[in-house]
Amino acid sequence: MTLYRCDQCGNKTRFDVFDTVRRRRFEHADLGGDVEVEDEEILERTIDRVVCRWCESSDAVIEVHPEG
């Protein structure tokens, strides 16, 4: 999981993450027509944009790499 911080307002907890995902998943449909995802594998994920929920900035949002 990626952590973010907004350098404009200091937010560290609330962000809208816009991403593009390519995935493979196994869907199981029962005879009643209900579908359940039983297995899913993310093949590729690209983060398109991250927007701060507090100040709505996207230019000031940076990735935080926790040490340890």
Rosetta blueprint (number, residue, H / E / L):
1 M L
2 T L
3 L E
4 Y E
5 R E
6 C E
7 D L
8 Q L
9 C L
10 G L
11 N L
12 K L
13 T L
14 R L
15 F E
16 D E
17 V E
18 F E
19 D E
20 T E
21 V E
22 R E
23 R E
24 R E
25 R E
26 F E
27 E E
28 H E
29 A E
30 D L
31 L L
32 G L
33 G L
34 D L
35 V E
36 E E
37 V E
38 E E
39 D E
40 E E
41 E E
42 I E
43 L E
44 E E
45 R E
46 T E
47 I E
48 D E
49 R E
50 V E
51 V E
52 C E
53 R L
54 W L
55 C L
56 E L
57 S L
58 S L
59 D L
60 A L
61 V E
62 I E
63 E E
64 V E
65 H L
66 P L
67 E L
68 G L
